[in-house]
Amino acid sequence: MADLLQKGILATVNQTIDPEVALQIAEEHGFLAEVQKEGEETRYYRRTS
């Protein structure tokens, strides 16, 4: 939530945010992320560092 506020985005826990913003925040925290379309198979990755 703090990262969203720093970017000027006011969102609730259950609110959908822009996928590009989600990717950006995930990468800032060292996670590999990808946008997945509805109906695609879900894959999970672990951070290795």
C-alpha positions in Angstrom: 0.0 0.0 0.0 2.8 2.4 0.8 4.3 1.9 -2.6 1.0 2.8 -4.3 0.7 5.9 -2.1 4.2 7.0 -3.1 3.1 6.7 -6.7 0.0 8.8 -6.0 -2.4 5.9 -6.3 -5.2 5.6 -3.7 -6.4 2.1 -3.7 -8.1 -0.3 -1.3 -6.9 -3.8 -0.6 -9.5 -5.3 -2.9 -9.3 -2.8 -5.7 -7.7 -3.7 -9.0 -4.7 -1.7 -10.1 -3.0 -1.2 -13.4 -1.0 -4.2 -14.4 2.0 -2.1 -15.3 2.1 -0.6 -11.9 1.8 -4.0 -10.3 4.8 -5.2 -12.4 6.8 -2.2 -11.5 6.2 -2.6 -7.7 6.9 -6.4 -7.9 10.2 -5.8 -9.7 11.2 -3.0 -7.2 10.9 -5.7 -4.4 13.0 -8.3 -6.3 10.2 -10.4 -7.7 9.8 -11.7 -11.3 6.2 -11.0 -12.4 4.2 -11.3 -15.5 0.7 -10.2 -16.5 -1.6 -13.2 -17.1 -4.8 -13.1 -19.1 -7.9 -14.8 -17.7 -8.0 -18.5 -18.5 -4.3 -18.9 -18.9 -2.5 -21.5 -16.8 -1.1 -20.2 -13.5 2.7 -20.6 -13.0 4.5 -19.7 -9.8 8.1 -18.6 -9.5 10.3 -18.3 -6.4 12.8 -15.6 -5.8 16.3 -17.1 -5.9 18.3 -14.3 -4.1 
